[in-house]
Amino acid sequence: MGRVAGLTAEETRERVLDAAAAVFAEQGYEGARVAAIAKQAGLSVGAIYNHWPSKADLLAAVVERTTSDELMQLFTSGATSDGVLDIIATMGRVLDERPPVAPLLAEVALAARRDPESAEVLRREVAAHEAVLVDLFRFGQSAGDVDHGVSPEVGARYCLMLGLGSLLVRAIGLPSTPHDDWASLIDRLVDGFRTT
């Protein structure tokens, strides 16, 4: 199996990323074999290496696509149109739901402990998300929505830690809390950032 007739390079990449996400989540980074990913995608191993030089690069692409898709869904949802803190509250309210990427990101975190390439992937992706949150806090301060006494870096780290913690809770299978109670708590926490 090589390139599938009728598929564009972009369609081939998407097929590989879908297969890689499933195999990494199921078998873990260390257990996943490029041959298994190729088989799931219906492609040859060589077709995968034509796009990504290593398994770590493929993992980076999967994580980048997955986390970018999540952020885009949050920023384009109608519930985020009122202001910066409403965006942050929307992000927080969905943390009690079972995100489909939790097993994948938990695997990345575990692999990062032993594999320098995986650690760099995780560090880069987490730092990029934190930078977006810092910018959100700064924008909120300039718009008069967020209290100037809140450090944008500390506020962003708090949100990031809450989000990463929720992924681990989901990955180990703890049951969800009542959604309305969770949403109420998030709203109260986010209100602490508001200008008084």
KOLBA-280100 format. One record per residue (C-alpha): residue in one letter; x, y, z. Coordinates in steps of 0.02 Angstrom, whole numbers, plus 50000, padded with zeros to 5 digits. Each point is the difference from the previous one (the first is absolute). Layout:
<type A | u X | v Y | w Z> .
...
// end
This chain:
<type M | u 50000 | v 50000 | w 50000> .
<type G | u 50066 | v 50171 | w 49954> .
<type R | u 49904 | v 50155 | w 49963> .
<type V | u 49814 | v 49968 | w 49978> .
<type A | u 49938 | v 50046 | w 49827> .
<type G | u 49886 | v 50150 | w 49999> .
<type L | u 50058 | v 50070 | w 50167> .
<type T | u 50087 | v 50168 | w 50006> .
<type A | u 50155 | v 50023 | w 50108> .
<type E | u 49892 | v 50093 | w 50127> .
<type E | u 49871 | v 49860 | w 50005> .
<type T | u 50141 | v 49875 | w 50025> .
<type R | u 50069 | v 50104 | w 50144> .
<type E | u 49828 | v 50009 | w 50082> .
<type R | u 49977 | v 49812 | w 49981> .
<type V | u 50168 | v 49969 | w 50083> .
<type L | u 49965 | v 50124 | w 50141> .
<type D | u 49832 | v 49917 | w 50037> .
<type A | u 50081 | v 49828 | w 50004> .
<type A | u 50147 | v 50061 | w 50105> .
<type A | u 49885 | v 50081 | w 50129> .
<type A | u 49903 | v 49838 | w 50019> .
<type V | u 50156 | v 49890 | w 50012> .
<type F | u 50093 | v 50118 | w 50121> .
<type A | u 49846 | v 50010 | w 50112> .
<type E | u 49975 | v 49811 | w 49999> .
<type Q | u 50179 | v 49937 | w 50008> .
<type G | u 50095 | v 50147 | w 50075> .
<type Y | u 50144 | v 50091 | w 49918> .
<type E | u 50129 | v 49867 | w 50040> .
<type G | u 49888 | v 49854 | w 49950> .
<type A | u 49940 | v 50080 | w 49839> .
<type R | u 50088 | v 49940 | w 49844> .
<type V | u 50005 | v 50099 | w 49839> .
<type A | u 49952 | v 49838 | w 49911> .
<type A | u 49839 | v 49990 | w 50103> .
<type I | u 49960 | v 50181 | w 49960> .
<type A | u 50032 | v 49967 | w 49815> .
<type K | u 49887 | v 49847 | w 50004> .
<type Q | u 49859 | v 50097 | w 50085> .
<type A | u 50018 | v 50139 | w 49871> .
<type G | u 50006 | v 49877 | w 49855> .
<type L | u 50170 | v 50066 | w 49946> .
<type S | u 50179 | v 49944 | w 49995> .
<type V | u 50128 | v 50042 | w 50133> .
<type G | u 50097 | v 50093 | w 49866> .
<type A | u 49848 | v 50111 | w 49966> .
<type I | u 50003 | v 50053 | w 50182> .
<type Y | u 50186 | v 50035 | w 49999> .
<type N | u 49976 | v 50106 | w 49844> .
<type H | u 49904 | v 50123 | w 50110> .
<type W | u 50083 | v 49979 | w 50171> .
<type P | u 50183 | v 49952 | w 50028> .
<type S | u 49968 | v 49916 | w 50169> .
<type K | u 49866 | v 49932 | w 50114> .
<type A | u 50028 | v 50150 | w 50115> .
<type D | u 49966 | v 50120 | w 49856> .
<type L | u 49840 | v 49904 | w 49962> .
<type L | u 49949 | v 50013 | w 50183> .
<type A | u 50034 | v 50187 | w 49995> .
<type A | u 49886 | v 50019 | w 49848> .
<type V | u 49861 | v 49900 | w 50084> .
<type V | u 50010 | v 50103 | w 50161> .
<type E | u 50009 | v 50164 | w 49905> .
<type R | u 49848 | v 49959 | w 49894> .
<type T | u 49899 | v 49935 | w 50147> .
<type T | u 50035 | v 50146 | w 50115> .
<type S | u 49978 | v 50128 | w 49861> .
<type D | u 49830 | v 49925 | w 49958> .
<type E | u 49946 | v 50011 | w 50182> .
<type L | u 50051 | v 50182 | w 50016> .
<type M | u 49914 | v 50045 | w 49837> .
<type Q | u 49838 | v 49920 | w 50060> .
<type L | u 50007 | v 50102 | w 50160> .
<type F | u 50037 | v 50165 | w 49913> .
<type T | u 49867 | v 49977 | w 49867> .
<type S | u 49861 | v 49945 | w 50118> .
<type G | u 49861 | v 50127 | w 50017> .
<type A | u 50018 | v 50002 | w 50189> .
<type T | u 50166 | v 50093 | w 49992> .
<type S | u 49940 | v 50161 | w 49920> .
<type D | u 49981 | v 50108 | w 50157> .
<type G | u 50180 | v 50021 | w 50056> .
<type V | u 50166 | v 49923 | w 50049> .
<type L | u 49939 | v 49931 | w 50165> .
<type D | u 49850 | v 49922 | w 49913> .
<type I | u 50123 | v 49907 | w 49887> .
<type I | u 50096 | v 49940 | w 50153> .
<type A | u 49839 | v 49950 | w 50088> .
<type T | u 49943 | v 49903 | w 49845> .
<type M | u 50167 | v 49910 | w 49998> .
<type G | u 49982 | v 49957 | w 50184> .
<type R | u 49819 | v 49941 | w 49989> .
<type V | u 50044 | v 49861 | w 49877> .
<type L | u 50143 | v 49931 | w 50106> .
<type D | u 49882 | v 49881 | w 50091> .
<type E | u 49949 | v 49917 | w 49837> .
<type R | u 50098 | v 49852 | w 49932> .
<type P | u 50115 | v 50073 | w 49868> .
<type P | u 50044 | v 49874 | w 49865> .
<type V | u 50183 | v 50053 | w 50005> .
<type A | u 50028 | v 49960 | w 50184> .
<type P | u 50076 | v 49827 | w 49971> .
<type L | u 50111 | v 50068 | w 49861> .
<type L | u 50066 | v 50146 | w 50102> .
<type A | u 50025 | v 49889 | w 50152> .
<type E | u 50106 | v 49886 | w 49890> .
<type V | u 50101 | v 50149 | w 49940> .
<type A | u 50030 | v 50053 | w 50180> .
<type L | u 50059 | v 49825 | w 50047> .
<type A | u 50112 | v 49987 | w 49847> .
<type A | u 50076 | v 50170 | w 50040> .
<type R | u 50074 | v 49930 | w 50160> .
<type R | u 50109 | v 49880 | w 49902> .
<type D | u 50016 | v 50072 | w 49826> .
<type P | u 50081 | v 50170 | w 49969> .
<type E | u 49913 | v 50023 | w 49832> .
<type S | u 49829 | v 49969 | w 50078> .
<type A | u 50044 | v 50117 | w 50143> .
<type E | u 50039 | v 50138 | w 49876> .
<type V | u 49836 | v 49970 | w 49908> .
<type L | u 49902 | v 50015 | w 50162> .
<type R | u 50099 | v 50151 | w 50061> .
<type R | u 49973 | v 50092 | w 49835> .
<type E | u 49813 | v 49965 | w 49993> .
<type V | u 49968 | v 50044 | w 50182> .
<type A | u 50104 | v 50159 | w 49987> .
<type A | u 49902 | v 50052 | w 49845> .
<type H | u 49834 | v 49979 | w 50092> .
<type E | u 50065 | v 50094 | w 50150> .
<type A | u 50056 | v 50143 | w 49886> .
<type V | u 49824 | v 50011 | w 49928> .
<type L | u 49928 | v 50009 | w 50176> .
<type V | u 50126 | v 50135 | w 50051> .
<type D | u 49948 | v 50102 | w 49849> .
<type L | u 49816 | v 49976 | w 50045> .
<type F | u 50030 | v 50065 | w 50176> .
<type R | u 50098 | v 50150 | w 49934> .
<type F | u 49866 | v 50040 | w 49873> .
<type G | u 49868 | v 49986 | w 50136> .
<type Q | u 50097 | v 50123 | w 50106> .
<type S | u 50015 | v 50124 | w 49858> .
<type A | u 49812 | v 49984 | w 49967> .
<type G | u 49962 | v 50030 | w 50185> .
<type D | u 49927 | v 49826 | w 50025> .
<type V | u 50142 | v 49922 | w 50102> .
<type D | u 50065 | v 50075 | w 50163> .
<type H | u 50173 | v 50077 | w 49979> .
<type G | u 50051 | v 49921 | w 50166> .
<type V | u 49998 | v 49830 | w 49916> .
<type S | u 50166 | v 49950 | w 49922> .
<type P | u 49962 | v 49939 | w 49823> .
<type E | u 50137 | v 49869 | w 50016> .
<type V | u 49934 | v 49934 | w 50165> .
<type G | u 49819 | v 50002 | w 49941> .
<type A | u 50050 | v 49906 | w 49843> .
<type R | u 50099 | v 49871 | w 50100> .
<type Y | u 49851 | v 49974 | w 50116> .
<type C | u 49885 | v 49967 | w 49851> .
<type L | u 50130 | v 49887 | w 49920> .
<type M | u 50023 | v 49897 | w 50158> .
<type L | u 49812 | v 49981 | w 50019> .
<type G | u 49986 | v 49943 | w 49819> .
<type L | u 50145 | v 49877 | w 50009> .
<type G | u 49936 | v 49931 | w 50164> .
<type S | u 49829 | v 49970 | w 49922> .
<type L | u 50082 | v 49900 | w 49860> .
<type L | u 50084 | v 49886 | w 50127> .
<type V | u 49838 | v 49978 | w 50098> .
<type R | u 49912 | v 49949 | w 49839> .
<type A | u 50144 | v 49887 | w 49945> .
<type I | u 49992 | v 49898 | w 50161> .
<type G | u 49812 | v 49985 | w 49985> .
<type L | u 49935 | v 50094 | w 50152> .
<type P | u 49813 | v 50034 | w 49982> .
<type S | u 49943 | v 50174 | w 49950> .
<type T | u 49929 | v 50118 | w 50129> .
<type P | u 49825 | v 50073 | w 49976> .
<type H | u 50022 | v 50120 | w 49854> .
<type D | u 49895 | v 50141 | w 50071> .
<type D | u 50097 | v 49997 | w 50164> .
<type W | u 50164 | v 50001 | w 49905> .
<type A | u 49945 | v 50144 | w 49888> .
<type S | u 49945 | v 50099 | w 50153> .
<type L | u 50170 | v 49976 | w 50083> .
<type I | u 50092 | v 50053 | w 49841> .
<type D | u 49892 | v 50157 | w 49987> .
<type R | u 50041 | v 50045 | w 50180> .
<type L | u 50186 | v 49974 | w 49972> .
<type V | u 50001 | v 50102 | w 49839> .
<type D | u 49902 | v 50139 | w 50085> .
<type G | u 50152 | v 50019 | w 50114> .
<type F | u 50097 | v 50066 | w 49850> .
<type R | u 49871 | v 50133 | w 49956> .
<type T | u 50029 | v 50185 | w 50024> .
<type T | u 49905 | v 50056 | w 50154> .
// end
